[in-house]
Amino acid sequence: MRGMNYRELAFEVIRRFATDIPADDLKAIINKTYTAKAFGSDEITPLKMLEPGLHILGLSNGPTLAFKTWRCSCLATCSNTRLPMITRS
């Protein structure tokens, strides 16, 4: 997992809990949610070196500083993606 980007890691973690969402759908949800446009960086949470041996994780990127906003944006994308599938069934 060490070599994964944010989206790949998010997929590996979330898929263990969201077992009712097909893998391709989950990847699409993650790719629509965690974008460079929304978070200001392809890294989503970039690691910034303050000085050699001292790094800080950039968690202030994105719509707000709050983790709940990240979670809600993912849930909103999930709802917009999954609800049409459910109503078609």
Secondary structure, 3 states (H helix, E strand, C coil): CCCCCHHHHHHHHHCCCCCCCCHHHHHHHHHHHCCHHHHCCCCCCCEEEEECCEEEECCCCCCCCCHHHHHHHHHHHHHHHHHHHHHHC
